[in-house]
Amino acid sequence: MNKPSSLWGRWLEILLVSTKLGLTSFGGPVAHLGYFRDEYVKKRKWLDDRSYADLVALCQFLPGPASSQVGISIGMVRGGIVGGVLSWVGFTMPSVIALIIFAYVLQGFDAADSGWIHGLKIVAVAVVAQALLGMGKNLTPDRTRITMAVIAAFITLFYPSALGQILTIIIAGIIGYILYKKVEMKPAEDMVITIRKSTGIIAWVLFFGLLAGLPILRQAAPSVWISMVDTFYRVGSIVFGGGHVVLPMMEREVVPPGWVTEAEFLAGYGATQAVPGPLFTFAGYLGTIMAGWQGALIATIAMFFPSFLLVLGTLPFWNTLRRRPAFQAALMGINAAVVGILLAALYDPVWTSAIKSPADFALALGAFTLFVYWKAAPWMVVAAAAVGGYVISLL
């Protein structure tokens, strides 16, 4: 892995790289993991494939947006707590700003069915396929783990809930422990984590303290701001399965009380599909409708703060866990399951939502070729796919 330069230089690099990803990472959380791997593992070598897969597996266990948590984790490994904050700011703020503008200017704009948005869905097929190709080569190098990945994909396709994914990962970990506990393995390379374990414990205490305390504070001192923080923090704390799961939960929280109308909610949903970055940034749109740009900032921070605390609380103990032979054996099974879950996601929702015609498949194949064989810059492929999707919509 690349050795870090000066601390300020690392922080600036984290912010610039994550902002680039925040501007170009279309296609949802699975595609984000593909973009992250291409940027952080292949191009910059901040960590290796094994460490990256371990972080992905960890974030699959935690509630909240897995791709955002992976980005925060990599930022913390590279630059401590400040690095985690900068990674989150860079990846999240472009779409938050775009959604604030949508809320103010384009509340009635239906972007979900436009041709260029369809092109962005198509490029996600190429991104996920590329990530699957690379991760599969490193994490499922033998028939046993390939079989585990395929079985995990079958289970995920037939039981696509967040609970089904978590159970699949747990079962794969148990199988991995049974099969590989006596196998001599190369020790996992430690990630450079400068966060103290005491800081991790404080983060866990704060996470549960806010989860229990905010509803009490909301009752004791009613205000729109405290109600917003409680609502968005609670949803961000308990959602497993990522952004698509959070949307119906948010609807139940903000539409019945009258904070947002059904029409405004659906318009925001369409706008959220049109921007890069995590779907949790939908909180920025809702906050703007509820209380202007100040509401957008409060809602966004409250929504993502649980994820930040969970990552901060877990990372200081991660190297200790990864060094244990029994845990390494379990991780071999878990990583195979992660490849299988990614394989299932390549079909549903990525393929099923994007490939509707031979022209769509041709565009996806072209994007895949540019990514894998021509090593084209992601932003160029994304832009070309958007134009291609618009042209297809005119045919």
Residue, then its C-alpha position, 0 to 999 in steps of 0.5 A: m500500500n502507498k505510504p502516507s505523506s504529510l497529514w495535511g496532504r493526506w486530508l486534501e487528497i481524501l477530500l479531492v478523491s472522495t469529491k470526484l467519486g461524489l460527482t461521478s458515482f451513479g448507479g446506487p450502493v453496489a455500483h459505488l463499491g465498484y467505483f471505490r474499488d477502482e479508485y482506492v484499491k486498483k488506482r491509489k493502492w490505499l488498501d489491498d483487495r482483502s482489506y477492502a473486502d473485509l471492510v465491505a463485509l463489516c459494513q454489510f453487518l452495520p445498519g445504515p448505507a453500506s457504501s457510505q460507511v465503506g467510504i468513511s472507513i477508508g477515509m479513517v484508515r487513511g487520515g483518522i477521524v478527520g479523514g473519515v469526515l472529509s471522505w463523507v463530505g466529499f462523497t455526500m455533499p455534491s448530491v446534497i447540494a443538487l437535491i437542495i436545488f431540486a427542492y427549491v427549483l424543480q420540485g415538480f420535475d420528474a427525472a426518473d424516466s428521462g433518457w440520460i438517467h437511464g444511461l446512468k443506470i446502464v453504466a452501473v451494469a458495467v461498473v458492477a460487472q467490473a467489480l465482480l470480475g476483480m473481486g471474484k478473482n481475488l476472493t473466490p480463487d477455488r471451487t469451494r469458494i466459487t460454489m459458496a458465492v453462487i449459493a449466496a447469490f441464489i439465496t439473495l435472489f430468492y430472499p432479497s431482504a436485508l435480513g436475508q443478506i445478513l443471515t447469508i453472511i453469518i452462515a457463510g462465516i460459520i461455513g468458512y470457519i469450519l472449512y478453513k480453520k486448520v488451513e495455514m493462511k497468510p496473516a492479514e495485513d494490518m490497516v493503519i488505524t490511529i483511532r484509540k479503542s477508548t474513542g471507539i467505546i465513546a462512539w458506541v456509548l454516544f450512538f446508543g445514548l442518542l438513540a434512547g435520549l433524543p425521543i425523550l428530549r423531543q417529548a420534553a422540549p418540543s421543537v421542529w429542529i429536535s423532531m427532525v434530528d430525532t426522526f432522521y437519526r432514528v431512521g439512520s440508526i435502524v435501517f438495514g439494507g441501504g437507501h432503497v429500504v430507507l425510502p418507505m421508512m422515511e415516507r411513513e415518518v414525514v408524510p403522515p405528520g404533514w411535513v412533506t406532501e405525497a407529491e413532494f415526496l415522490a418528486g424528491y424520490g425521482a430527483t434522488q435517482a438522478v444524482p450521484g452518491p448515496l440515496f441517504t442524501f434524500a434527507g437533504y431534499l426532505g430537510t429543505i422542504m421542511a425547513g429550508w437549507q438549514g433543515a437540509l443540513i440538519a437532516t443530512i447530518a442527523m441521517f448519516f451521524p449514526s453511520f459515522l459513530l458505528v464505523l468509529g466505534t468498530l474500526p479500532f477493534w478491527n485489526t485485532l479481530r482480523r488477526r485471529p486465525a478463527f476470524q480469518a477463516a470465517l472471513m474467507g467464507i464471508n468474503a465469498a458470500v459478499v461476491g455472491i451478493l454482488l453477483a445477485a445484485l448485478y442481476d437485480p436490481v442493476w440489470t433488471s432496472a437498466i437493460k430493457s432492449p438490445a440497444d441497452f445491452a450494447l451500451a452496457l457492453g461498450a461501457f464495460t469494454l471501456f472500463v476493463y480493456w481501455k482503462a478509461a476514466p470513470w467520469m468519461v464513461v459515465a458521461a458517454a453512457a448518459v449521452g448514449g441513454y439519451v440517444i436511445s430514448l430518441l430512437 
